[in-house]
Amino acid sequence: MCFDPVNNPCTTGIIFALTTSSVFAIVVILGKLLLAAIFVIQIKK
């Protein structure tokens, strides 16, 4: 399976894992920024 360069499930799996983890990381960072912004707004009131 892994040695088939044309239809390679291993590379696809690695690329898929990398994209999902990076998307997840971006979502987590955005969530933290959003929470920080809400926190700052609450303090300023």
N, C-alpha and C positions, 0 to 999 in steps of 0.2 A: 504493500500500500504506500509506504513512505518513499519508495524509490521511483515512483511514477512522476516525472517532472511535469507532465501535461495536466493531469487531473490529480493534484496532490492534496489529499485531505489533511495531512499534517501541517503544511504551510498555511492552509486555509484556517485550520483550527487555531494556530498560533496567532495569525493576523486577527481572527475574530476575538480571541481572548484579549489581545492588546487593545483593540478598539473598544470592547465592552468595558475593560478596566479603566481606560482613559476617559471614556464618557462618564463612568461612575465617579471618577475622581473630580471631573469638572462640575458635576452636579453637587457633590459634597462641598466643594469650594464655594460655589454660588450660594448654596444654602447657608454656609457659615457667614458669608458676606451679608446676606439678607438679614440674618439674625443680628449681626453686629450693627447694621444700619437701623433696625428696629430698636435695638438697645440704646443707641445714641439718641434717636428721636425721643424715646421715653425719658431720658435724662434731661434733654433740653426743654421739655415741657414744664 
